C-alpha cells in the first residue's frame, strides 16, 4: 500500500474518537457484526467508524482482492519469488484448475485408504498386532496445523492415539517414545523435501528405535512428502508414500495429506467435514462483497491495527482448552507469511507489516498477561475466540468460561474510572470476538480457512508475497556449518560475531564429557 493511502487512513483514524464515543453515537454498531459458515464475528469494539470503514474497503478494492483470489484458484503463478502456483484451494475442491484438483483428490483417496487400513487393522505392526499409536514427525507447517486441528477435534478421536514430535532436541522424541511399544507404533514422516534437518534427524532416531527392538522398520513408516523418490530411497515403502505438491505451502497444507495424522485420529467422514468447512469459507470469500466478506473484514481490522495504527502485536486468546494450540498455529501462518521487509517486487517496505502474534487460552491468560493488556502502556488488540456449544461435561463451567470472555471484551473497551491510580482502567482497548457455533470438524475447517484467507488479504494490502519464507533459510544454512564445526571440535578460522560463544561452548562441553 502506498504512503499516500496510509497517510489518508491515519488522518481519518485520528478523528474516529474513543470506543465509548463510537458506542454513544451508535449503541449497536451491528454493521460491524458478520455471520458466515457457523462463525459469528463481532468487530464492533475496533477503532473504526463508517467513514474509516469505507476507506478501508476502498484500500482493499485498490489491491484487486477478488481477481487475486481468482488467480490463486486458477493455478496462476501467485508466488512470484519462487515461481509457483498457490494451490491450497484445490485441496478442498475450491479451485477452477482441474489438474490441481484432480491431483489433490487422487492423493486424498490414497490417504483415506491408508488411514482405513491403519484404523481397521489391515496394516498391522510387528507380530500382527494392531497399530495403537501414530507419531507425526514434522516441523513448521508439517506439525503446527495438524497438531492444532488434532487438539481442537478431541471429542472426535476414534482411532489410534496420535503424538506429535517436532523439535530436534532429543528430549522431545525421548519423552514420546518412553510411553510407546515399538511393535504397535507407526511413524508418519512429514517433510516436503524429505531433507528437513529436524524431521530427518528424528526420523532416523525413530527407525533405529524400531530396529533395536528387532522390528523391520519399513511397515512402520509412512511418508508425507513432495519428494516420494527420496522417501522410498530412505526406506519408506512406495505404497505408504503420500504425495503433496510444491504448489502447497507448508503453513497452508493442513487440508493436504499433511493432515494424514488427523485423518487417522478422526476418520475419513470427520476429516471430510473438515474439508467441507474449508470449502464453505472458500465459497463465502470468493462470492461475497468485501463489506460482508468475513475474511476481508477480518484482514482489514488486523491491517488497520498493525499498519495504520502501528500497533505492533496482537494477542489471540481462545476461550477453549481444545483450541489451545491456535495461537502457535497463527504465529507461523501470519508471521512467516507477512513478516517481510520487501515488497513482492523486491523494493523496500516503508510501513509496518505483520504484527507479532502471541497468546494463550482464557481464563489462564487472565492470570498471566492480561494485567499488561488492561493497564500497560502499549495498546494490544485482542482476538477472542469462543464456542457457543459446550465442549466439556459441565455446561455451567462452559457458561462461566464464556462469561469471562464477554467480560474481558467489555472491560478492555469500557475500562473503569471511579478509582484513581492503580485501580484505574483506561479502557478504549480494541478487541474482536469470534464465536463458533460448535467445535465440530466443519466449524474448525471454516475457522482455519478464514485465517488463511485473512492472511493472504493482509499480505496483498501490505504489498508483500505471503507465500514464500526466505527468512527461514539463512539460519538453517548457518546451523549446518556451525554443527560441522562443533562436531569436529575445531572452529573455522573465519572469526564471526558468535565465535567467542562457540569457543566457550566447546570448553564447557569438554568439561562435561566423560573422561
Order of alpha helices (4+ residues) and beta strands (2+ residues): alpha-alpha-beta-beta-alpha-alpha-beta-beta-alpha-beta-alpha-beta-alpha-beta-alpha-beta-alpha-beta-alpha-alpha-beta-alpha-beta-alpha-beta-alpha-beta-alpha-alpha-alpha
